[in-house]
Amino acid sequence: MSDSLEDFMIPRHLDAPMMALWVESDTAMIGASGLYIGLMTGNPLHLITGMAFTVVLARYYSRIKSTGGRGMISQLAYWYLPGNKKSQPISPAIREYRG
């Protein structure tokens, strides 16, 4: 039987982020989105321009992420992007809840 432990990837740390090739998966998705948009337009110039833009954007994103920790991007999105306008807080005047 060739079932050995060498066939499976074991992360070095328990909280290690998911990797895609040699970069973290969220950074790789930025690059993949630029590649996808460039391929969908069908123009080689758009593909080259889109890939160059996404490389710069992915580097900037990874630099921001490295200075502020893993949750900084979601924290910035929470504080600076508009929230859901439809969700209203529960009124404190309601004394009985049905559930």
C-alpha atoms as one frame of an Amber mdcrd trajectory, in Angstrom:
protein
   0.000   0.000   0.000   1.283   3.429  -0.892  -0.748   5.337   1.689   1.906
   7.348   3.433   1.811  10.662   5.214   3.968  12.204   2.495   0.973  12.238
   0.140  -0.879  14.826   2.237  -0.106  18.488   2.852   0.075  19.320   6.534
   0.205  23.047   7.384   3.053  24.225   9.574   0.803  26.363  11.775  -2.783
  25.819  12.842  -3.866  29.300  11.777  -1.984  29.295   8.465  -3.992  30.950
   5.663  -5.111  28.975   2.625  -2.569  29.087  -0.176  -3.036  29.063  -3.945
   0.277  28.141  -5.567   2.760  30.292  -3.623   0.491  33.197  -2.577  -2.431
  33.447  -0.187  -5.779  32.614  -1.730  -7.358  36.064  -1.332  -4.408  37.715
  -3.075  -4.528  35.098  -5.825  -8.217  35.794  -6.402  -7.395  39.425  -7.180
  -4.984  38.285  -9.876  -7.385  35.679 -11.199 -10.148  38.252 -11.519  -7.932
  40.462 -13.690  -7.006  37.490 -15.845 -10.659  36.502 -16.201 -11.786  40.015
 -17.174  -8.934  40.309 -19.657  -9.817  36.975 -21.253 -13.515  37.824 -21.461
 -12.898  41.018 -23.443 -10.993  39.106 -26.116  -8.544  41.935 -26.723  -4.862
  41.093 -26.026  -4.186  44.687 -24.992  -6.935  44.485 -22.371  -5.467  41.208
 -21.115  -1.976  42.688 -20.706  -3.281  45.905 -19.150  -5.598  44.015 -16.812
  -2.853  41.675 -15.647  -0.441  44.568 -15.028  -3.123  46.402 -13.060  -3.991
  43.352 -10.966  -0.323  42.636 -10.175   0.013  46.175  -8.822  -3.307  45.882
  -6.980  -2.382  42.489  -5.472   0.966  43.810  -4.239  -0.718  46.850  -2.696
  -3.340  44.597  -1.097  -0.720  42.266   0.376   1.253  45.237   1.707  -1.831
  46.636   3.453  -2.649  43.198   4.815   0.870  42.641   6.151   0.957  45.942
   8.048  -2.424  45.557   9.715  -2.861  41.857  10.299  -5.166  39.305   8.741
  -8.449  40.991   9.671  -7.612  44.555   8.715  -9.263  44.475   5.281 -12.586
  43.267   6.674 -12.356  45.825   9.491 -11.795  48.646   6.999 -14.728  47.403
   4.928 -16.918  47.323   8.038 -16.126  50.903   9.027 -15.869  52.650   5.658
 -18.252  50.862   3.274 -21.985  51.525   3.530 -23.907  48.946   5.460 -27.257
  47.375   4.784 -29.820  50.170   4.977 -32.740  47.747   5.268 -31.675  46.171
   8.530 -33.124  48.093  11.442 -32.098  47.482  15.028 -34.626  45.821  17.292
 -36.647  48.350  19.212 -35.868  48.330  22.947 -39.544  49.052  23.651 -40.508
  45.496  22.664 -40.761  43.441  25.824 -41.917  40.094  24.425 -40.196  38.245
  21.638 -41.716  35.402  19.699 -39.251  32.755  18.724
